[in-house]
Amino acid sequence: MKKTASILMMLLSITMSFAQTELTDDDAEAKLLVNNDRLIVLDFYATWCGPCKRMEPIIKELEAKYKDKVDFYKVDVDKNKVDDALNVTAMPTYFFLKNSSNLEVVEGAMSKAEMEDLILKHMGGAVASSSSNTIDLDDFSQSNIDKYWNSSNSLNSLAWNAYENYSDIKILLKAIKAVERSIELDRNSHNTDTYAALLYKTGNYTKALKMAKESIDIAKSSGENYQITTELIEKIIDEM
């Protein structure tokens, strides 16, 4: 029994070591303003935020990989005011900090490769592929869309923001065009879910249901969480 308990405690400690440390207004300054040459990835999230939930397994994997060199923290924007002080307006938003300095701020969900590129960039390591830059998620002009025409993640982030925050049909149609291009570049569970959500919002329920089911199939094949898409399917069916 003692041996079993010891094993369970060891497994629990390993699991906990790979979980982002939750910060509050009370301890954020002490944890973030440190000079120890370690990179800090600070994640501003909300429990209701779909893209935040999509990023959870990605962050978990990268934390396990870089736990000896990088500290991963997160702040719930609904329970704290740190985000207000730093003018955080989108979720998720990631701050990359080192030795009390802010190196970069990136808004929106991204692929594992893009997040890892950012981590390597600020650790001083070699970057495997092009990192995404902060984009204006509220600029739906054709020039802004064209700027990110070859970035699947950026286009998907732009489209998802339109779904969550806009009802103007012109903006939603531009968002659909953006996410269709995102899928063309890299078909994954994230952008197919975004596509399904936009189709649902614009009343194309039959196609929305088809895309949502495809998103779940992709998520299952890659071991990703698809709860958000399941909830979307329930909304679609209610309208059909």
N, C-alpha and C positions, 0 to 999 in steps of 0.2 A: 504493500500500500504506500509506504514512504517513497519507494522508488518511482511508483506511478505518479505520485504527487509532485515529486521533483521534476519529472519529465514534463508534466503539465505546466508547472511554473516556468520552466525553461522555454517552452513553446510560447507561453503567454508573453514572456519578456521579449522574445524575438519579434512577435507580432506587434507589440506595442512600439518597439524601436523603429518600425517601418511606418508608423502613423504620424502624420503631421502634428506638430505641437500646436495646440490651440492657444492663442494669445488674447488678452483682454486689454482694456484701457489701463488697467493697473500695472501690468507687467510688460507691456509692449516696448516702452522706452528702454528698460533695462536689458531686454533680450536683443533688441535691434541695434542699439547704439553701442556696439562693442568693436574692439580693435584686435582681432585675433587671426586676421588673414583668411578667414573662412567665408565662403560665399553664403549669403542668405537668400532663399527664395521665399518671398512673402506673398501669400495667396489671400486676396480679399474675395469672399464668397457669400452666398446666401443659400439657405436650405431649400428655397423654392426655385433656385436657378438651374435650369436644365443643362446648359453648357458646363456649369460647375460640376454637376454630377457626372457628366461625361469625362471630365478631366481627372476624377478621383483615382481610377485605376492606373492612369498614366503617371500621375504624381507618385502613387504608391510604388510603382515599378522603379521609377528614377530615384526615389528616396532610398530604396533598397540597394541600388547600384552605387549611389554616391554618398552614402551615409557617413563615410569617413572624411569627406571633404566639404560637404554642403549641409547647412541646416535648413530644414523646411518648416515654415510656420504658416498658420492660417488665422484669419480674423473674420468672424461672423459680423457682417455689416449691420445686421438688425439688432445686435446686442451691444455694439460698441460705437465709439465716436472717432476712432483713429482714422477711419475712411474719410470722414468729413474734413479732418485736419489736413489730409493729403489730397483732397479734391478727387476722390475716387467716385466715378459716376457710372461705371459699367462693371458687370460681374460675368466671369471672373476678371480680376485685374491682378497682374503679377508685378511685384517690385523685386528687382535684383540689387541686393545691397552687399557692400563689403567695406569693412573698416569704417563704419558710420557714414559711408557715402552711398548715394543712390546712383546706380550705374545705368539702369534702364527701366522703363515701365512699359508693359505690354498688355493690351486689353484683348479679351476674347479667348475662346477655346482654340486649341491647336492640336496638331498631331504630336505623337510621342517624339518623332524625329525633330520637329521644330522646337519643342521644349528642350530637348537634349542639346540641340545646337546652341540655344541661348545659355544653358548651363555651362557648356564647354567654353563658349565665347568669354564668359565672365570669370571662369576659372583660369582662363589663359591657355586653354587647350585647343587642339585643332577642331575646327567645325566640319561636321560631315556633309552638311548641305546648307542651302541658303536659309537663313533665319528670317522669320516674318517680322516686319517692322510694325510699329503701332499704326493702325489705320483709323481714319475717321469713319466710325460706324454709322454716322448720321448723314453722310454725304452720299446721296444716291444719283449724283450727276453721272452722265456717261463717261466723263473724263476720269472720275474717281474709280468707276468700275473697270475702265480700260487699264488703269494703272495696276490693278491687281488681277488682270485677266489670266495670268499664268500661275496664280497662287490659289490652289484649291482651298486651303484653309482660310485665307483672307476673304475669299468670295463667300464661303459658307458662313463665316462670322458676320459679314455684312447682311446676308440674307436672313440669318437667324434673328438679328437685331430688328430687322423690318417686321418679322413675324411677331416678335414680342412687343414691339412698341408702336407700330403704325397700323392704321386702317385705311389710309389713302390707297385706292386701287392702283393708281399709277406707280406708287412706290412698291407695292406688293408685286406688280407685274415685272418691275425691274429686278426685284429680289429673286423672283422665279427664274429670270434669265441668268442671273448671277449664279444661283445654285445649280442650274442645269450645266453651266460651264464648269463649276466645281466638280460635279459628278463625272463630267467628260474627262477631266484631268485625273481624278482619283476617286473612284466609286467606293464609298465606305458607309458605315452605319450612321455616321454623323450627318453627312450631307443628304443622304436619302431620307433620313428622318426630318431634316429641315424642309426638304422638298415636299414631303407628305404634309407637314404642318402648314406650309404656304398654300398648297392645293386645298386643304381643308378650310383655311381661312377665306379663300376666294370661291368656295362653294363647289369645287370639283371633287365631290366626295368619293366617287367610284375610283378615280385614279389615285386619290389620296390614300384610300384603303390599300390599294395594290402596292404603293410605294412604302407604306408603313410596314406591311408584311415583309417586303424585301429587306427593309432596314433591320427588322428583327432577325431575319435569316442570316444576314451578314454579321450581326452582333453575336448571334449564337456560335457561328463558325469561328469567330475570333475571341470568344470568351468574354465579351463585353456585357455590361449591364444594359438592359433594354426596357426597364420599368417605365421610363418616360414615354417611349413609343407605344407601350401597351396601353397607357392611359390615353394617348392620342387616338388609338384605335377605338376605344370605348366612346370617345367624343364623336368620332366620325360615324360610328354605327348609330348613335343616338339621332343623328341628323338625316340618316338615309331612310 
